[in-house]
């Protein structure tokens, strides 16, 4: 089968040029695994981070978001059958979705939304899982609840921010504030439903004061946490909650003590990496998100379609993502003949 893998470690500043088209044997399904014929994928920051950190002798297939068709199932599978159209975000510890066929545990897979095409659907699984878990599992926000609370989403125009803004606005009673620094990204966040949009290139406390918000109750920090950390502490009211997904070099928790601010990490691969007892919750939440899309409550966060799934197009997608100028998700679809 065709696949795209990172084949060499960085030499100098980047190993982007070593994303390569390769051939691999088609895997076989067993246990809880589905064998999925991949139809479309999207690119996430985790793709670029794993690529940049690659330092092994065996090529590694990247890619986590995928939409495809089940071709075969393992003997323990109960949720799917061959022919089902599915979507998922995969597992960090297994070969990725940048290949014609992929094995994935059924418990982190769901049927794709009926009202989206493959490319539109591929934009969503990883970011939807991350945003859902961050809002409802980590920050403890309640569906149809939290009236009077204020959520600040730092980096609301990115992949996770784009779906989190919608979830927070449509499924809760929070006041939703998104940050974005460029006119195009600010407009995008407004269209997704944020009550307010502020500029994270300026001091956040000043920007909040500009819109008449003294303090917030919840923060979802999706990028540059280290840069904004003290401002986020200042912006949070006593007993507020701070959640993050990025990778600051270090984070001093002591400044959180005086306000009794709680700190929460979200890593959507935790359930699959440790095969947690509640691993099926990712199947459940992706099923729910698909229903919300088909009910026209949520919309795809597809930003740009980069063409077929090959090394050249993936290199362009990685480069744009690393520039931090992408709005919405970058999707690729199909393998050339």
Buried (B, 14 or more C-beta within 10 A) or exposed (E): BBBBBBBBBBEEEBBBEBBBBBEBEBBEBBEBBBBBBBBBBBBBBBBBEBBBEBEEEEBBBBBBBBBBBBBBBBEEBEBBEEEBBBBBBBBBEBBBBBBBBBBBBBBBBBBBBEBBBBBBBBBBBBBBBBBBBBBBBBBBBBEEEBEEBBBBBBBBBBBBBBBBBBBBBBBBBBBBBBBBBEEEBBBBBBEBBBBBBBBBEEBBBEBBEEEEBEBBBBBBBBBBBBEBBEBBBBBBBEEBBBBBBEEEEEBEEEEBEEBEBBEBEBBBBEBBBEEEEEBBBBBEBBBBBBBBBBEEEBBBBBBBBBBEBBBEBBBBBBEBBBEEEBBBBBBBBBBEE
